[in-house]
Amino acid sequence: IDSSPAERRPVFSKSKRTNRKQLLAIEKRLSARDHAVLEGIQKYRLLTTDQIGRMFFPDSTSKESQGRQSRLLLKRLHEHGLIDSLERQIGGYGGGSAVSVWYLTETGHRLLTLNSTDAYRRKRFTEPSDAFLAHTIAVAECAIQIMDICRYSLDLNIQAIDTEPTCWRHFNDDRSVSVLKPDMFVNLLSQKYEDRWFIEIDGGTEHSPQIVDKCNAYLRYYYSGVEQRETDMFPYVMWIVKNTDRKKYLIQQIQKEIQGQEPLFLFITENEFEKALRGLFDPKDLL
């Protein structure tokens, strides 16, 4: 339930650093959904207005209502100094029109760690590069699609969606510690199976040697046995690519460069995503 107009007056002054007393006063005015949105922006690092509406107002009666509710909530959080938008907007999300992209401010980070015993490390925010922005938004979009698929599914439930750095894996490799950095880890539960995926979003900008190197990193992690000892299974690695030409090209490169190994890598297009999550993929796409 939204706060009344009187309660929505911000207690944050942009000219001064917000102290703990002010943060506590702000926190008291936040709803459970406000907190969820802040935590969502923290988790995915960047979210568009449209993505926030789809993620946190899924039961809205219309797209217009969803947009209106999300904009009002974001305006309130922005007035409190907890979030801010990038100086530039992007197209391609939310009906193709330019949309705002939101991130958590230092004040927002500090509010979320008010009750944490860990000391908050201040990080200065800088405008992301176009490549980082596109990739980060694409990862969030993938997570939202999973939420939508499971929301309307009778037999598919989300156990975990972990993003960077939570989904990273540390293991010993040639007597040194290596870090595997998936874009996302997903654990889904159906009536019959538990499926786990490492997900990689391919924007089409990386050269094939980089893709091969990443696949070799997954293989080294597989043969370390760390994941299997902890969970009794090793996730498939799902590469989501833009189109069939890119998919065919990467499959050819992996077949040529990585041979005689365990079939761990599934290459799919964006249109094949839901079927792949349900295990309905072409076995030829699994390498």
C-alpha positions as CSV (number, residue, x, y, z in Angstrom):
1,I,0.0,0.0,0.0
2,D,1.5,3.3,-1.0
3,S,2.1,6.0,1.6
4,S,-0.1,9.0,1.8
5,P,1.1,12.3,0.1
6,A,2.2,13.7,3.4
7,E,4.3,10.6,4.2
8,R,6.0,10.8,0.8
9,R,7.8,14.0,1.6
10,P,11.6,13.2,1.3
11,V,13.7,13.4,4.4
12,F,16.9,13.4,2.3
13,S,18.9,16.5,1.4
14,K,21.0,16.1,-1.7
15,S,23.4,18.7,-0.5
16,K,24.5,16.8,2.6
17,R,25.5,13.3,3.4
18,T,22.6,11.4,5.0
19,N,23.4,10.4,8.5
20,R,22.2,7.2,10.3
21,K,19.3,9.0,12.0
22,Q,18.1,10.2,8.6
23,L,18.5,6.8,7.1
24,L,16.4,5.2,10.0
25,A,13.7,7.8,9.4
26,I,13.7,7.0,5.7
27,E,13.6,3.3,6.4
28,K,10.5,3.7,8.5
29,R,8.6,5.2,5.6
30,L,9.5,2.4,3.1
31,S,7.1,-0.3,2.3
32,A,8.0,-4.0,1.8
33,R,7.8,-3.4,-1.9
34,D,10.1,-0.4,-1.7
35,H,12.7,-2.6,0.1
36,A,12.2,-5.3,-2.5
37,V,12.8,-2.8,-5.4
38,L,16.0,-1.5,-3.7
39,E,17.3,-5.0,-3.2
40,G,16.4,-5.9,-6.8
41,I,18.4,-2.9,-8.1
42,Q,21.3,-3.8,-5.8
43,K,21.2,-7.4,-7.1
44,Y,21.0,-6.7,-10.8
45,R,23.1,-3.5,-10.6
46,L,21.0,-1.7,-13.3
47,L,17.3,-2.0,-14.1
48,T,15.1,-0.1,-16.5
49,T,11.7,1.4,-15.4
50,D,10.0,-1.2,-17.5
51,Q,11.9,-4.1,-15.9
52,I,11.1,-2.9,-12.5
53,G,7.4,-2.8,-13.4
54,R,7.4,-6.3,-14.7
55,M,9.5,-7.6,-11.8
56,F,7.7,-6.0,-8.9
57,F,4.1,-5.2,-10.3
58,P,3.4,-8.5,-12.2
59,D,-0.3,-8.5,-11.2
60,S,-1.1,-5.1,-12.5
61,T,-4.4,-4.9,-14.5
62,S,-2.7,-3.3,-17.5
63,K,0.6,-2.3,-18.9
64,E,-0.3,1.3,-18.3
65,S,-1.2,0.6,-14.6
66,Q,2.1,-1.3,-14.2
67,G,4.0,1.6,-15.6
68,R,2.2,4.2,-13.5
69,Q,2.8,2.3,-10.3
70,S,6.4,1.7,-10.9
71,R,7.1,5.3,-11.9
72,L,5.4,6.5,-8.7
73,L,7.5,4.2,-6.5
74,L,10.7,5.1,-8.3
75,K,10.0,8.8,-8.0
76,R,9.6,8.3,-4.2
77,L,12.8,6.4,-3.8
78,H,14.6,8.9,-6.0
79,E,13.3,11.8,-3.8
80,H,14.8,10.0,-0.8
81,G,18.1,9.9,-2.6
82,L,18.2,6.0,-2.6
83,I,18.3,5.6,-6.3
84,D,19.2,7.6,-9.4
85,S,19.0,7.2,-13.1
86,L,21.8,7.2,-15.7
87,E,22.4,10.5,-17.5
88,R,21.5,8.8,-20.8
89,Q,18.5,6.6,-21.7
90,I,18.4,3.5,-23.8
91,G,16.0,2.1,-26.4
92,G,15.0,-1.4,-27.1
93,Y,13.4,-2.2,-23.8
94,G,9.8,-1.3,-22.9
95,G,8.2,-1.1,-26.3
96,G,11.2,0.2,-28.1
97,S,11.0,3.7,-26.6
98,A,13.8,5.4,-24.6
99,V,13.6,4.3,-21.0
100,S,15.4,5.3,-17.8
101,V,18.0,3.0,-16.2
102,W,18.2,3.0,-12.4
103,Y,21.0,2.3,-10.0
104,L,21.4,2.3,-6.2
105,T,23.1,5.4,-4.8
106,E,25.6,5.3,-1.9
107,T,22.7,6.3,0.3
108,G,20.7,3.4,-1.0
109,H,23.5,1.0,-0.3
110,R,24.0,2.4,3.2
111,L,20.3,2.0,4.0
112,L,20.3,-1.7,2.9
113,T,23.3,-2.3,5.2
114,L,22.0,-0.5,8.2
115,N,21.6,-3.7,10.2
116,S,24.6,-5.4,8.7
117,T,27.7,-6.2,10.9
118,D,29.9,-5.7,7.9
119,A,31.3,-2.3,7.4
120,Y,29.9,-0.6,4.3
121,R,32.5,0.1,1.6
122,R,31.8,3.3,-0.3
123,K,32.0,2.8,-4.0
124,R,32.0,5.8,-6.3
125,F,29.5,5.3,-9.1
126,T,30.6,6.0,-12.7
127,E,28.6,5.9,-15.8
128,P,28.9,2.4,-17.3
129,S,30.2,1.8,-20.9
130,D,27.6,1.0,-23.6
131,A,28.8,-2.7,-23.6
132,F,28.5,-3.1,-19.8
133,L,25.1,-1.4,-19.8
134,A,23.7,-3.6,-22.6
135,H,25.1,-6.8,-21.0
136,T,23.8,-5.9,-17.5
137,I,20.3,-5.1,-18.8
138,A,20.3,-8.3,-20.8
139,V,21.2,-10.4,-17.7
140,A,18.3,-8.8,-15.8
141,E,16.0,-9.4,-18.7
142,C,16.9,-13.1,-18.7
143,A,16.1,-13.3,-15.0
144,I,12.7,-11.6,-15.5
145,Q,11.9,-14.0,-18.3
146,I,12.6,-16.9,-15.9
147,M,10.3,-15.3,-13.3
148,D,7.5,-14.9,-15.9
149,I,7.9,-18.5,-17.2
150,C,7.7,-19.9,-13.7
151,R,4.9,-17.6,-12.6
152,Y,2.6,-19.0,-15.2
153,S,3.9,-22.6,-15.1
154,L,2.1,-25.3,-13.2
155,D,5.3,-27.4,-12.6
156,L,8.3,-25.1,-12.7
157,N,9.5,-23.3,-9.6
158,I,12.4,-21.1,-8.9
159,Q,14.8,-22.3,-6.2
160,A,17.5,-19.7,-6.9
161,I,18.5,-17.0,-9.3
162,D,22.1,-15.9,-8.4
163,T,23.9,-13.1,-10.2
164,E,27.4,-11.8,-10.1
165,P,29.3,-12.0,-7.8
166,T,27.1,-14.4,-5.8
167,C,27.1,-17.0,-8.6
168,W,31.0,-17.0,-8.9
169,R,32.8,-20.2,-8.1
170,H,36.3,-20.4,-6.6
171,F,38.4,-23.5,-7.1
172,N,42.0,-24.7,-7.1
173,D,43.5,-24.8,-10.6
174,D,47.2,-25.7,-11.1
175,R,47.9,-25.0,-7.4
176,S,46.4,-21.5,-7.6
177,V,42.9,-20.2,-6.9
178,S,40.8,-19.6,-10.0
179,V,37.5,-17.8,-10.2
180,L,34.8,-18.9,-12.6
181,K,32.4,-16.0,-13.4
182,P,29.1,-17.0,-14.9
183,D,26.6,-14.3,-15.7
184,M,24.0,-16.1,-13.7
185,F,23.2,-19.4,-11.9
186,V,19.7,-20.7,-12.0
187,N,18.1,-23.6,-10.0
188,L,14.7,-24.7,-11.1
189,L,12.5,-27.4,-9.6
190,S,9.8,-29.3,-11.4
191,Q,7.6,-32.2,-10.2
192,K,10.1,-34.7,-11.5
193,Y,13.5,-33.0,-11.8
194,E,15.8,-30.4,-10.4
195,D,17.6,-28.5,-13.1
196,R,20.7,-26.3,-12.6
197,W,22.1,-23.9,-15.1
198,F,25.1,-21.6,-15.5
199,I,23.9,-19.0,-17.9
200,E,26.1,-16.9,-20.3
201,I,24.6,-14.0,-22.2
202,D,26.4,-13.6,-25.5
203,G,26.0,-10.1,-27.0
204,G,27.7,-11.1,-30.2
205,T,30.7,-8.8,-29.5
206,E,33.1,-11.4,-28.1
207,H,35.5,-13.2,-30.5
208,S,35.4,-16.9,-30.6
209,P,38.7,-17.4,-28.7
210,Q,37.1,-15.6,-25.7
211,I,34.2,-18.0,-25.8
212,V,36.5,-21.0,-26.1
213,D,38.6,-19.7,-23.1
214,K,35.4,-19.4,-21.1
215,C,34.3,-22.9,-22.0
216,N,37.7,-24.2,-21.0
217,A,37.4,-22.5,-17.7
218,Y,34.1,-24.3,-17.1
219,L,35.8,-27.6,-18.0
220,R,38.6,-27.0,-15.5
221,Y,36.0,-26.2,-12.9
222,Y,34.1,-29.4,-13.8
223,Y,37.2,-31.6,-13.4
224,S,38.0,-29.9,-10.1
225,G,35.0,-31.7,-8.7
226,V,34.1,-28.9,-6.4
227,E,30.5,-28.4,-7.6
228,Q,29.8,-32.1,-7.6
229,R,31.0,-32.6,-4.1
230,E,28.9,-29.8,-2.8
231,T,25.7,-30.4,-4.8
232,D,26.0,-33.9,-6.3
233,M,25.5,-32.5,-9.8
234,F,27.1,-30.1,-12.3
235,P,25.0,-27.6,-14.0
236,Y,24.7,-27.4,-17.8
237,V,26.2,-24.2,-19.2
238,M,23.6,-22.4,-21.3
239,W,24.9,-19.9,-23.9
240,I,22.1,-17.6,-25.1
241,V,22.9,-16.0,-28.4
242,K,21.2,-13.4,-30.6
243,N,20.4,-15.5,-33.7
244,T,20.9,-18.8,-35.5
245,D,23.9,-17.6,-37.5
246,R,25.8,-16.8,-34.3
247,K,24.7,-20.0,-32.8
248,K,25.9,-22.1,-35.7
249,Y,29.2,-20.2,-35.7
250,L,29.9,-20.8,-32.0
251,I,28.9,-24.4,-32.1
252,Q,31.4,-24.9,-35.0
253,Q,34.2,-23.2,-33.0
254,I,33.5,-25.2,-29.9
255,Q,33.4,-28.5,-31.8
256,K,36.7,-27.6,-33.4
257,E,38.5,-26.4,-30.4
258,I,37.1,-28.6,-27.6
259,Q,36.8,-32.3,-28.4
260,G,36.4,-35.5,-26.3
261,Q,35.0,-33.7,-23.3
262,E,31.9,-34.0,-21.3
263,P,28.8,-32.5,-23.0
264,L,28.3,-29.4,-20.8
265,F,27.5,-26.6,-23.2
266,L,24.1,-25.8,-24.7
267,F,23.9,-23.1,-27.3
268,I,20.4,-21.6,-27.9
269,T,18.9,-18.5,-29.4
270,E,16.7,-16.2,-27.3
271,N,13.6,-17.7,-28.9
272,E,14.6,-21.1,-27.7
273,F,15.0,-20.1,-24.1
274,E,11.8,-21.3,-22.5
275,K,12.0,-24.7,-24.2
276,A,15.6,-25.1,-23.1
277,L,14.6,-24.4,-19.5
278,R,12.0,-27.2,-19.8
279,G,14.6,-29.6,-21.2
280,L,13.1,-29.5,-24.7
281,F,16.3,-28.6,-26.6
282,D,17.9,-30.2,-29.6
283,P,20.5,-32.7,-28.5
284,K,22.8,-31.5,-31.3
285,D,23.0,-28.2,-29.6
286,L,24.5,-29.8,-26.5
287,L,28.3,-30.1,-26.8
